[in-house]
Amino acid sequence: MTSTVPNAVQHTDAAAPPITMFGPDFPYAYDDFLAHPAGLGQIPATEHGQEVAVIGGGLSGVIAAYELMKMGLKPVVYEADQIGGRLRTVGFDGCDGDLTAEMGAMRFPPSSTALQHYIDLVGLRTQPFPNPLSPATPSTVVDLKGESHYAETIDDLPQVYRDVAEAWSACLEEGADFSDMNRALRERDVPRIREIWSQLVERLDNQTFYGFLCDSEAFTSFRHREIFGQVGFGTGGWDTDFPNSILEILRVVYTEADDHHRGIVGGSQQLPLRLWDREPQKIVHWPLGTSLSSLHGGEPRGAVTRLTRTAGNRITVTDATGDIRTFRAAVFTGQSWLLLSKIDCDDALFPIDHWTAMERTHYMESSKLFVPVDRPFWLDKDETTGRDTMSMTLTDRMTRGTYLLHDGPDRPAVICLSYTWCDDSLKWLPLSPKERMEVMLKSLGEIYPNVDIRSHIIGNPVTVSWENEPWFMGAFKANLPGHYRYQRRLFTHFMQDRLPEDKRGIFLAGDDISWTAGWAEGAVQTALNAVWGVMHQFGGATDATNPGPGDVFDEIAPVELPED
């Protein structure tokens, strides 16, 4: 394995089955479900053409709408901004249209196997993403406390970084049965996954990421914990996650979600946009040539302003134009905080304990800033040192993570000058794009005093602070200690036979409803849960040879912790 700083966890041998985001909370094979020739299920012919509201046109909403359309239902998609959600790809004014920046999701692990199904379905290509010290990254500079280290592999870094890598590996083995769980996930050994995870959830639900490190004999050194926080593993520093539940981190490392990332060639937003326009060959009720776009006259309906329950246990949706429609079923895929603030909601929509779970949802902030440059000048060699002129950079300065992106040595390229989370993101919030750029160039100038980055910039910067985006109010969910019970309520909401009759009919989906928030795979999985739920509500069923997530729920349901 090619290790990143300091992810030195040793995985199983090369002959082992590939990993997937298969559990550990809900070890259901979504990739097998999608690949099965029987499809995802059917609804009675008497229900064909029935309208279903799908609120939110991000990846989860588009996938839910696409699959419901294939079953013969008529999804009515509402979107306040643009198709794609946090799969948002933008260009640079005055620059070549092929030059783009990923404002949201930009890197996807191979373990996102349900996501990969849709990437393949619409004919998109992926390529390795240049994370720190990955094979796709020619060189990495780690700059801490004013001291910089140039590295092409982890072995080029000082011994202390390798010590930290070994400490992290030992910490995972000693505190979280890493090798055993990783093996069980690869082999899809559901009983073993559930046995290990049940014990860990009961023991670690109240533990922070930082507390988990401190409890490990391998991390008794504060210096090692500090370096680990600033440099991290996989994608870089993870100290912004230190207050979060260690269970969140374990889900990532068990499933290798932070390893071997790939980017979507041409931009991730193409995925929901292509699904929106796609005319499936296997479709019920609708004529061949039907797409989500054609059902909507090209564009989704606008923002939802009000959600209520009305007579007959229907869901009534009011949009920004004042149009009012009533549905037998609705799928809500936006971030759950919108139900508390931007959308006027009837308390009767959800049970009170679900409202509590939404109120307790913890979102992390995130900011990015990109600039277009004339060419990938960082590939030039320094005449004195023989090193790359500039490198992918991890630092404790304001920029934190700087990524270098190009599509050939003689083409214009893009620099992500800064990608930050939480407190580091909030530091940028009051600054304009150009003010942000100036601070970033100053910080990078201290690391690369002989590199004139500014002279290569060919257009204005583009930036985002997701906490300031009115229809998001944050980048992604990250549970705090003690939040497991809340997450379980939200994830299992699609199993509505367990709810009172007057609380059924609206289904939650989206990555913040999943166990793997912040990853597109979670958006896909919860969309498929919602599709199963809507199908079930309309009296439909899956094929006996391809049981859906609700059919096997009782066998693999997430651990249930006591409420007292």
C-alpha positions as CSV (number, residue, x, y, z in Angstrom):
1,M,0.0,0.0,0.0
2,T,1.1,3.5,-0.7
3,S,0.6,5.3,2.6
4,T,-0.4,8.9,3.2
5,V,0.6,10.9,6.2
6,P,0.4,9.2,8.6
7,N,-2.1,6.5,7.5
8,A,0.2,3.5,7.9
9,V,-2.6,1.0,8.7
10,Q,-1.7,-2.2,7.0
11,H,-4.6,-3.6,5.0
12,T,-5.2,-7.3,4.2
13,D,-3.3,-8.9,1.4
14,A,-3.8,-8.1,-2.3
15,A,-5.8,-11.3,-2.9
16,A,-8.5,-10.3,-0.4
17,P,-11.9,-9.1,-1.8
18,P,-12.2,-5.4,-2.4
19,I,-13.6,-3.2,0.4
20,T,-16.9,-1.5,0.1
21,M,-18.9,0.8,2.4
22,F,-20.7,-2.3,3.6
23,G,-21.7,-1.5,7.2
24,P,-20.6,-1.6,9.9
25,D,-24.0,-0.1,11.2
26,F,-26.2,-1.6,8.4
27,P,-24.2,-4.3,6.5
28,Y,-26.5,-4.4,3.4
29,A,-25.0,-4.9,-0.1
30,Y,-26.4,-1.9,-1.9
31,D,-24.1,-2.6,-4.9
32,D,-25.5,-6.1,-5.3
33,F,-29.0,-4.8,-5.0
34,L,-28.4,-2.3,-7.8
35,A,-26.6,-4.8,-10.0
36,H,-29.3,-7.5,-9.8
37,P,-31.2,-8.1,-13.1
38,A,-34.6,-8.2,-11.3
39,G,-34.3,-4.5,-10.5
40,L,-35.2,-2.7,-7.4
41,G,-38.9,-3.7,-7.2
42,Q,-42.3,-3.0,-8.7
43,I,-45.5,-1.3,-7.7
44,P,-49.1,-2.3,-8.6
45,A,-50.2,-1.1,-12.1
46,T,-53.1,0.7,-10.4
47,E,-50.5,3.1,-8.8
48,H,-48.7,3.9,-12.0
49,G,-48.4,7.6,-12.7
50,Q,-49.0,8.6,-9.1
51,E,-47.0,11.7,-8.1
52,V,-44.3,11.6,-5.4
53,A,-42.7,14.8,-4.2
54,V,-38.9,14.7,-4.1
55,I,-37.6,17.7,-2.3
56,G,-34.0,18.5,-3.1
57,G,-32.2,18.0,-6.4
58,G,-28.8,16.9,-5.1
59,L,-27.4,13.4,-5.8
60,S,-29.8,11.7,-3.3
61,G,-32.9,13.4,-4.7
62,V,-32.0,12.8,-8.3
63,I,-31.3,9.1,-7.7
64,A,-34.5,8.6,-5.7
65,A,-36.5,10.4,-8.5
66,Y,-34.8,8.4,-11.2
67,E,-35.5,5.0,-9.6
68,L,-39.1,5.9,-8.7
69,M,-39.7,7.0,-12.3
70,K,-38.4,3.7,-13.5
71,M,-41.0,2.0,-11.3
72,G,-43.8,3.9,-13.0
73,L,-44.3,6.7,-10.4
74,K,-44.1,10.3,-11.4
75,P,-41.5,12.1,-9.3
76,V,-42.0,15.9,-8.8
77,V,-38.6,17.3,-8.0
78,Y,-38.3,20.6,-6.1
79,E,-34.9,22.3,-6.0
80,A,-34.1,25.7,-4.5
81,D,-30.8,26.3,-6.3
82,Q,-29.4,23.9,-9.0
83,I,-29.4,20.2,-9.8
84,G,-26.4,18.7,-8.0
85,G,-26.5,20.0,-4.4
86,R,-23.0,19.6,-3.0
87,L,-21.9,18.0,-6.2
88,R,-21.2,21.5,-7.5
89,T,-18.8,22.1,-10.4
90,V,-18.1,25.7,-11.5
91,G,-16.0,27.4,-14.2
92,F,-13.9,30.6,-14.2
93,D,-15.1,33.7,-15.9
94,G,-13.2,34.4,-19.1
95,C,-11.3,31.0,-19.0
96,D,-11.6,27.9,-21.0
97,G,-14.8,26.0,-20.2
98,D,-12.9,22.8,-19.5
99,L,-11.2,24.5,-16.6
100,T,-13.4,23.8,-13.5
101,A,-13.4,23.7,-9.8
102,E,-15.2,21.3,-7.4
103,M,-16.8,23.4,-4.8
104,G,-18.2,20.4,-2.9
105,A,-17.5,16.7,-3.4
106,M,-14.3,16.3,-5.4
107,R,-12.8,12.9,-4.4
108,F,-14.4,9.5,-4.1
109,P,-13.0,6.3,-2.7
110,P,-13.3,3.0,-4.6
111,S,-15.3,1.6,-1.6
112,S,-18.2,3.8,-2.8
113,T,-19.5,0.9,-4.8
114,A,-23.2,2.0,-5.0
115,L,-22.0,5.5,-6.2
116,Q,-19.8,3.8,-8.8
117,H,-22.8,2.0,-10.2
118,Y,-24.3,5.4,-11.2
119,I,-21.0,6.8,-12.4
120,D,-20.7,3.8,-14.7
121,L,-24.4,4.0,-15.7
122,V,-24.0,7.5,-17.1
123,G,-20.6,6.8,-18.7
124,L,-18.4,9.0,-16.6
125,R,-14.7,8.4,-16.2
126,T,-12.6,8.8,-13.0
127,Q,-8.9,9.4,-12.4
128,P,-6.7,9.3,-9.4
129,F,-7.0,12.4,-7.1
130,P,-3.8,14.1,-6.0
131,N,-4.1,13.7,-2.2
132,P,-0.9,14.1,0.0
133,L,1.7,11.5,-0.8
134,S,-0.7,9.5,-3.1
135,P,0.7,7.9,-6.3
136,A,-1.0,10.7,-8.3
137,T,0.9,13.4,-6.4
138,P,4.5,14.0,-7.5
139,S,5.5,15.6,-4.2
140,T,4.1,16.8,-0.9
141,V,5.4,19.5,1.4
142,V,4.5,19.3,5.1
143,D,5.0,22.7,6.8
144,L,4.6,22.8,10.5
145,K,5.7,25.5,13.0
146,G,7.6,27.2,10.3
147,E,9.6,24.2,9.2
148,S,9.0,22.6,5.8
149,H,9.7,19.0,4.7
150,Y,9.6,17.9,1.0
151,A,8.6,14.3,0.4
152,E,7.7,12.1,-2.5
153,T,6.9,9.2,-0.1
154,I,6.4,9.0,3.6
155,D,10.0,7.6,3.9
156,D,11.3,11.1,2.9
157,L,9.8,12.7,6.0
158,P,11.6,12.8,9.4
159,Q,11.3,9.8,11.7
160,V,8.7,11.5,13.9
161,Y,6.1,11.3,11.1
162,R,6.7,7.6,10.7
163,D,6.4,7.3,14.5
164,V,3.0,9.0,14.4
165,A,1.9,6.7,11.5
166,E,2.8,3.7,13.6
167,A,1.0,5.1,16.6
168,W,-2.2,5.6,14.6
169,S,-2.0,2.0,13.3
170,A,-1.4,0.7,16.9
171,C,-4.2,2.8,18.3
172,L,-6.7,1.4,15.8
173,E,-5.7,-2.2,16.5
174,E,-5.6,-1.8,20.3
175,G,-8.9,0.2,20.6
176,A,-11.0,-0.8,17.6
177,D,-10.1,-4.3,16.3
178,F,-9.2,-2.7,13.0
179,S,-7.7,-5.7,11.2
180,D,-10.6,-8.0,12.3
181,M,-13.3,-5.6,11.2
182,N,-11.5,-4.7,7.9
183,R,-11.4,-8.4,7.1
184,A,-15.0,-9.0,8.0
185,L,-16.1,-6.1,5.8
186,R,-14.1,-7.4,2.9
187,E,-15.6,-10.9,3.3
188,R,-19.1,-9.4,4.0
189,D,-19.2,-11.5,7.1
190,V,-22.4,-10.0,8.6
191,P,-22.4,-11.9,11.9
192,R,-18.8,-10.9,12.6
193,I,-19.3,-7.3,11.6
194,R,-22.3,-7.0,13.9
195,E,-20.5,-8.7,16.8
196,I,-17.5,-6.4,16.7
197,W,-19.5,-3.2,16.0
198,S,-22.1,-3.8,18.7
199,Q,-19.4,-3.9,21.3
200,L,-17.7,-0.8,20.0
201,V,-20.9,1.2,19.8
202,E,-21.7,0.4,23.4
203,R,-18.2,1.2,24.6
204,L,-17.3,4.2,22.4
205,D,-20.5,6.2,21.7
206,N,-19.6,8.7,24.4
207,Q,-16.0,9.1,23.3
208,T,-14.5,11.8,21.2
209,F,-11.9,11.2,18.5
210,Y,-9.3,13.1,20.6
211,G,-10.2,11.2,23.7
212,F,-9.8,7.9,21.8
213,L,-6.2,9.0,20.9
214,C,-5.5,10.0,24.5
215,D,-6.6,6.7,25.9
216,S,-4.2,4.8,23.6
217,E,-0.8,3.9,25.0
218,A,0.5,4.5,21.5
219,F,-0.5,8.2,21.7
220,T,0.8,9.2,25.1
221,S,3.0,11.9,23.5
222,F,1.2,15.3,23.1
223,R,3.6,16.1,20.2
224,H,2.5,13.0,18.3
225,R,-1.1,13.9,18.8
226,E,-0.5,17.4,17.6
227,I,1.3,16.3,14.5
228,F,-1.4,13.7,13.9
229,G,-4.1,16.4,14.1
230,Q,-2.2,18.8,11.8
231,V,-1.1,16.3,9.2
232,G,-3.7,13.5,9.7
233,F,-4.2,10.5,7.5
234,G,-5.5,10.0,4.0
235,T,-6.6,13.5,3.0
236,G,-4.6,15.5,5.5
237,G,-5.1,17.0,9.0
238,W,-8.0,15.8,11.0
239,D,-7.8,18.0,14.2
240,T,-11.0,19.7,13.1
241,D,-12.6,16.3,13.8
242,F,-11.1,15.8,17.2
243,P,-14.4,16.9,19.0
244,N,-16.5,14.5,17.0
245,S,-17.5,10.9,17.9
246,I,-14.8,8.4,17.3
247,L,-17.4,6.2,15.8
248,E,-17.6,8.6,12.8
249,I,-13.8,8.2,12.3
250,L,-13.9,4.4,12.6
251,R,-16.6,4.2,9.9
252,V,-14.2,6.0,7.6
253,V,-11.1,4.0,8.3
254,Y,-12.8,0.6,8.4
255,T,-14.2,1.1,4.9
256,E,-11.1,2.9,3.5
257,A,-13.2,5.9,2.7
258,D,-10.2,8.1,3.1
259,D,-7.9,6.1,0.7
260,H,-7.2,5.7,-3.0
261,H,-9.5,8.6,-4.0
262,R,-10.5,9.3,-7.5
263,G,-12.0,12.4,-9.1
264,I,-14.7,12.5,-11.8
265,V,-13.2,13.7,-15.1
266,G,-15.0,16.9,-16.1
267,G,-16.5,17.5,-12.7
268,S,-18.8,15.6,-10.3
269,Q,-21.9,17.7,-11.0
270,Q,-22.1,15.8,-14.3
271,L,-23.4,12.8,-12.5
272,P,-26.7,14.2,-11.2
273,L,-27.1,16.3,-14.4
274,R,-26.7,13.2,-16.6
275,L,-29.1,11.2,-14.5
276,W,-31.6,14.1,-14.8
277,D,-31.4,13.8,-18.6
278,R,-31.0,10.0,-18.9
279,E,-33.7,8.0,-20.7
280,P,-33.6,4.5,-19.1
281,Q,-34.1,1.5,-21.3
282,K,-35.9,-0.4,-18.6
283,I,-38.9,1.6,-17.5
284,V,-42.4,0.8,-16.4
285,H,-45.6,2.8,-17.5
286,W,-43.7,5.6,-19.2
287,P,-42.8,5.5,-22.9
288,L,-39.2,4.9,-23.9
289,G,-37.5,8.3,-24.2
290,T,-38.9,9.5,-20.8
291,S,-36.4,11.2,-18.5
292,L,-36.7,13.3,-15.3
293,S,-36.1,16.3,-17.5
294,S,-38.9,15.5,-19.9
295,L,-41.3,14.9,-17.0
296,H,-40.5,18.4,-15.6
297,G,-40.4,20.3,-18.9
298,G,-36.6,20.6,-18.5
299,E,-36.4,22.2,-15.1
300,P,-37.3,21.1,-11.5
301,R,-39.9,23.1,-9.5
302,G,-38.5,25.8,-7.2
303,A,-37.8,26.0,-3.5
304,V,-40.2,24.5,-1.0
305,T,-41.4,27.0,1.5
306,R,-44.0,25.0,3.5
307,L,-44.7,21.3,4.3
308,T,-47.8,20.2,6.1
309,R,-49.9,17.1,6.7
310,T,-53.4,17.3,5.4
311,A,-56.6,15.2,5.3
312,G,-56.1,11.5,4.5
313,N,-52.6,11.6,5.8
314,R,-51.3,13.4,2.7
315,I,-48.2,15.6,2.4
316,T,-48.9,19.0,1.1
317,V,-46.1,21.0,-0.5
318,T,-46.0,24.8,-1.1
319,D,-43.3,26.1,-3.3
320,A,-41.8,29.6,-3.7
321,T,-44.3,30.5,-6.5
322,G,-47.2,29.8,-4.1
323,D,-48.2,26.6,-5.9
324,I,-49.7,24.0,-3.6
325,R,-49.7,20.3,-4.4
326,T,-50.7,17.3,-2.2
327,F,-49.0,13.9,-2.4
328,R,-49.4,10.5,-0.9
329,A,-45.7,10.3,-0.5
330,A,-42.7,12.6,-0.3
331,V,-38.9,12.2,-0.1
332,F,-37.0,14.9,1.7
333,T,-33.3,15.0,0.7
334,G,-32.1,18.4,1.8
335,Q,-30.0,19.0,4.9
336,S,-32.3,18.4,7.9
337,W,-31.7,21.8,9.4
338,L,-33.8,23.3,6.6
339,L,-36.8,21.7,8.2
340,L,-36.1,23.7,11.3
341,S,-35.6,27.1,9.6
342,K,-36.0,27.8,5.9
343,I,-39.1,25.6,5.5
344,D,-42.3,26.2,7.4
345,C,-43.1,22.7,8.7
346,D,-46.0,21.2,10.5
347,D,-44.9,19.5,13.7
348,A,-47.1,16.5,12.7
349,L,-44.7,15.6,9.9
350,F,-42.4,13.6,12.1
351,P,-42.5,11.9,15.6
352,I,-41.1,14.2,18.3
353,D,-38.0,12.0,18.8
354,H,-37.1,12.5,15.1
355,W,-37.5,16.2,15.4
356,T,-35.1,16.0,18.4
357,A,-32.6,14.1,16.3
358,M,-32.7,16.7,13.6
359,E,-32.2,19.5,16.1
360,R,-29.2,17.7,17.5
361,T,-27.6,17.2,14.1
362,H,-24.1,18.6,14.1
363,Y,-22.8,20.1,10.9
364,M,-19.2,20.9,10.1
365,E,-18.2,24.1,8.2
366,S,-16.0,24.0,5.1
367,S,-14.4,26.5,2.8
368,K,-12.5,26.3,-0.5
369,L,-10.9,28.8,-2.8
370,F,-9.6,28.0,-6.3
371,V,-7.7,30.0,-8.8
372,P,-7.0,29.3,-12.5
373,V,-3.4,29.4,-13.7
374,D,-1.7,29.4,-17.1
375,R,-0.1,26.0,-16.7
376,P,1.0,23.5,-14.0
377,F,4.2,25.4,-13.2
378,W,4.7,23.3,-10.1
379,L,6.1,20.6,-12.2
380,D,9.1,22.7,-13.1
381,K,12.2,21.7,-11.3
382,D,14.1,24.0,-9.0
383,E,17.6,24.4,-10.5
384,T,19.2,24.4,-7.1
385,T,17.5,21.6,-5.3
386,G,16.2,19.5,-8.3
387,R,12.8,19.4,-6.5
388,D,9.3,20.3,-7.8
389,T,8.9,24.1,-7.8
390,M,5.7,23.7,-5.7
391,S,4.0,20.7,-4.1
392,M,0.7,19.6,-2.6
393,T,1.0,21.3,0.7
394,L,-0.2,20.5,4.3
395,T,0.4,23.2,6.8
396,D,-0.7,24.7,10.1
397,R,-0.9,28.1,8.5
398,M,-4.3,29.5,7.4
399,T,-4.4,27.6,4.1
400,R,-4.1,24.2,5.8
401,G,-4.5,22.1,2.5
402,T,-3.4,23.2,-1.0
403,Y,-4.1,21.0,-4.0
404,L,-2.6,21.2,-7.5
405,L,-4.8,20.0,-10.3
406,H,-4.0,19.8,-14.0
407,D,-4.8,17.9,-17.2
408,G,-1.5,18.0,-18.9
409,P,1.8,20.0,-18.8
410,D,0.8,22.5,-21.5
411,R,-2.8,23.3,-20.6
412,P,-4.2,25.8,-18.1
413,A,-4.5,24.3,-14.6
414,V,-6.2,25.0,-11.3
415,I,-4.9,25.4,-7.7
416,C,-7.1,24.9,-4.7
417,L,-5.3,27.4,-2.6
418,S,-7.0,26.4,0.5
419,Y,-9.4,23.7,1.7
420,T,-10.4,24.0,5.4
421,W,-13.0,22.8,7.9
422,C,-14.7,24.0,11.1
423,D,-12.8,26.7,12.9
424,D,-10.3,27.0,10.1
425,S,-13.2,27.6,7.7
426,L,-14.9,30.2,10.0
427,K,-11.7,32.3,9.8
428,W,-12.4,32.9,6.1
429,L,-16.1,33.7,6.4
430,P,-15.9,37.5,6.7
431,L,-13.4,37.8,3.8
432,S,-14.3,38.4,0.1
433,P,-12.8,36.0,-2.5
434,K,-10.0,38.4,-3.3
435,E,-9.2,39.1,0.3
436,R,-9.1,35.3,0.9
437,M,-6.8,34.9,-2.0
438,E,-4.4,37.6,-0.7
439,V,-4.1,35.9,2.7
440,M,-3.5,32.6,1.0
441,L,-0.9,33.8,-1.3
442,K,0.9,35.4,1.6
443,S,0.9,32.2,3.6
444,L,2.1,30.1,0.6
445,G,4.8,32.8,-0.1
446,E,6.2,32.0,3.3
447,I,6.5,28.4,2.4
448,Y,7.7,29.0,-1.2
449,P,9.6,32.3,-1.0
450,N,11.0,31.9,-4.5
451,V,7.7,31.0,-6.3
452,D,5.6,33.8,-7.8
453,I,2.2,32.1,-7.8
454,R,0.5,35.4,-8.6
455,S,2.2,35.8,-11.9
456,H,0.6,32.5,-13.2
457,I,-3.0,33.4,-12.2
458,I,-5.2,34.0,-15.3
459,G,-8.6,34.7,-13.7
460,N,-10.6,35.6,-10.6
461,P,-10.8,33.2,-7.7
462,V,-13.9,31.2,-7.0
463,T,-14.8,30.3,-3.4
464,V,-17.4,28.8,-1.2
465,S,-18.2,28.7,2.5
466,W,-20.8,26.0,2.9
467,E,-21.9,27.3,6.3
468,N,-23.0,30.5,4.6
469,E,-24.9,28.9,1.8
470,P,-28.6,29.5,2.7
471,W,-29.9,26.1,1.5
472,F,-27.1,24.1,3.2
473,M,-25.9,26.0,6.3
474,G,-23.0,23.6,6.6
475,A,-20.8,21.2,4.6
476,F,-21.7,17.9,6.1
477,K,-23.0,16.2,9.3
478,A,-20.5,14.8,11.9
479,N,-21.9,13.2,15.0
480,L,-20.8,14.4,18.4
481,P,-20.3,11.9,21.3
482,G,-23.7,10.6,22.4
483,H,-25.4,11.1,19.0
484,Y,-25.6,7.5,17.9
485,R,-29.2,7.2,19.0
486,Y,-30.2,10.3,17.1
487,Q,-28.5,9.0,13.9
488,R,-30.2,5.6,14.2
489,R,-33.6,7.3,14.4
490,L,-32.9,9.3,11.2
491,F,-31.4,6.4,9.3
492,T,-34.2,3.9,10.1
493,H,-36.9,6.4,9.3
494,F,-37.6,4.7,6.0
495,M,-39.0,1.6,8.0
496,Q,-42.4,3.3,8.5
497,D,-44.5,0.3,9.5
498,R,-42.9,1.0,12.9
499,L,-44.4,4.5,13.0
500,P,-47.9,5.6,13.9
501,E,-50.0,5.8,10.7
502,D,-50.3,9.6,11.1
503,K,-46.5,9.9,10.9
504,R,-45.9,8.0,7.7
505,G,-45.6,9.1,4.1
506,I,-42.6,11.5,4.2
507,F,-39.2,9.8,3.9
508,L,-35.8,11.3,4.9
509,A,-32.7,10.7,2.6
510,G,-29.4,12.4,2.0
511,D,-25.9,11.9,3.2
512,D,-26.7,13.4,6.6
513,I,-29.3,10.7,7.2
514,S,-26.7,8.1,6.4
515,W,-24.0,6.6,8.6
516,T,-21.3,8.0,6.3
517,A,-22.1,11.7,6.1
518,G,-19.8,13.7,3.9
519,W,-19.5,10.9,1.4
520,A,-21.6,10.7,-1.7
521,E,-22.1,7.0,-1.0
522,G,-24.3,7.8,1.9
523,A,-26.5,10.0,-0.3
524,V,-26.9,7.0,-2.7
525,Q,-27.6,4.5,0.0
526,T,-30.3,6.5,1.8
527,A,-31.9,7.4,-1.6
528,L,-32.3,3.6,-2.2
529,N,-33.7,3.2,1.3
530,A,-36.3,5.9,0.5
531,V,-37.1,4.3,-2.8
532,W,-37.8,1.0,-1.0
533,G,-40.0,2.9,1.5
534,V,-42.1,4.7,-1.1
535,M,-42.5,1.4,-3.1
536,H,-43.6,-0.4,0.1
537,Q,-46.1,2.4,0.9
538,F,-47.7,2.1,-2.6
539,G,-48.1,-1.6,-2.1
540,G,-45.2,-2.7,-4.1
541,A,-42.5,-5.3,-3.4
542,T,-39.0,-6.4,-4.5
543,D,-38.3,-9.6,-6.4
544,A,-37.8,-12.6,-4.0
545,T,-34.3,-13.0,-5.5
546,N,-33.3,-9.4,-4.8
547,P,-34.5,-8.4,-1.3
548,G,-34.3,-4.7,-0.6
549,P,-32.9,-2.9,2.5
550,G,-36.3,-3.0,4.2
551,D,-36.9,-6.7,3.5
552,V,-33.8,-7.7,5.4
553,F,-33.9,-4.9,8.0
554,D,-34.7,-7.1,11.0
555,E,-31.6,-9.3,10.3
556,I,-29.1,-6.4,10.0
557,A,-30.7,-3.5,11.9
558,P,-28.3,-1.0,13.5
559,V,-27.4,-1.6,17.1
560,E,-30.1,-0.2,19.4
561,L,-28.8,1.4,22.6
562,P,-31.0,1.8,25.7
563,E,-32.8,5.1,25.9
564,D,-32.9,5.3,29.7
